[in-house]
Amino acid sequence: METISGIEIFPIIALLIFFLFFVGLIWWVYGYQKSTINELSRLPLEDNGENEGETNINSQL
């Protein structure tokens, strides 16, 4: 690697990209409002009639 000029910058750039990505991800997660998180967490449990054509395994037991 000593013969390739300018190669030492690529690990620094890669580290910077990954660091900025994870900092941005943490900022995005902590920026979510608690009400939105609660609403999204209840979505799989809601039965609003959209799945009328599908059979429910629990109702057959």
VEXKOLKE-682777 format. One line per field, with one value per residue (C-alpha): residue number from 1; x, y, z. Coordinates in nm, 2 decimals, always signed. Example, Ala and Ser with C-alpha at 12.3 -4.5 7.8 and 13.67 -1.06 7.14 Angstrom:
2
i	(1 / 2)
c1	(+1.23 / +1.37)
c2	(-0.45 / -0.11)
c3	(+0.78 / +0.71)
***
This chain:
61
i	(1 / 2 / 3 / 4 / 5 / 6 / 7 / 8 / 9 / 10 / 11 / 12 / 13 / 14 / 15 / 16 / 17 / 18 / 19 / 20 / 21 / 22 / 23 / 24 / 25 / 26 / 27 / 28 / 29 / 30 / 31 / 32 / 33 / 34 / 35 / 36 / 37 / 38 / 39 / 40 / 41 / 42 / 43 / 44 / 45 / 46 / 47 / 48 / 49 / 50 / 51 / 52 / 53 / 54 / 55 / 56 / 57 / 58 / 59 / 60 / 61)
c1	(+0.00 / +0.30 / +0.32 / -0.03 / -0.03 / -0.33 / -0.46 / -0.45 / -0.75 / -1.00 / -1.02 / -1.06 / -1.34 / -1.51 / -1.49 / -1.64 / -1.93 / -2.02 / -1.98 / -2.21 / -2.46 / -2.50 / -2.50 / -2.78 / -2.97 / -2.95 / -3.06 / -3.35 / -3.46 / -3.44 / -3.63 / -3.94 / -4.23 / -4.35 / -4.70 / -4.59 / -4.39 / -4.69 / -4.92 / -4.68 / -4.64 / -5.02 / -5.06 / -5.01 / -5.26 / -5.54 / -5.83 / -5.99 / -6.17 / -5.92 / -5.84 / -6.19 / -6.10 / -5.83 / -5.91 / -5.80 / -5.62 / -5.74 / -6.11 / -6.08 / -5.95)
c2	(+0.00 / +0.23 / +0.24 / +0.38 / +0.75 / +0.90 / +0.57 / +0.68 / +0.92 / +0.64 / +0.49 / +0.83 / +0.91 / +0.57 / +0.63 / +0.98 / +0.85 / +0.58 / +0.81 / +1.08 / +0.81 / +0.68 / +1.03 / +1.12 / +0.80 / +0.87 / +1.22 / +1.10 / +0.85 / +1.09 / +1.35 / +1.14 / +1.25 / +1.01 / +1.03 / +0.91 / +0.62 / +0.51 / +0.53 / +0.33 / +0.07 / +0.01 / -0.04 / -0.42 / -0.47 / -0.27 / -0.44 / -0.19 / -0.42 / -0.39 / -0.76 / -0.89 / -1.12 / -1.30 / -1.58 / -1.54 / -1.85 / -1.77 / -1.77 / -2.12 / -2.27)
c3	(+0.00 / +0.02 / -0.35 / -0.40 / -0.35 / -0.17 / -0.04 / +0.32 / +0.28 / +0.20 / +0.55 / +0.70 / +0.45 / +0.52 / +0.90 / +0.86 / +0.64 / +0.89 / +1.19 / +1.03 / +0.93 / +1.28 / +1.44 / +1.20 / +1.28 / +1.65 / +1.59 / +1.38 / +1.65 / +1.94 / +1.73 / +1.70 / +1.91 / +2.17 / +2.04 / +1.70 / +1.84 / +2.05 / +1.75 / +1.53 / +1.81 / +1.83 / +1.45 / +1.45 / +1.72 / +1.57 / +1.40 / +1.18 / +0.93 / +0.65 / +0.66 / +0.61 / +0.33 / +0.53 / +0.77 / +1.13 / +1.27 / +1.62 / +1.52 / +1.38 / +1.71)
***
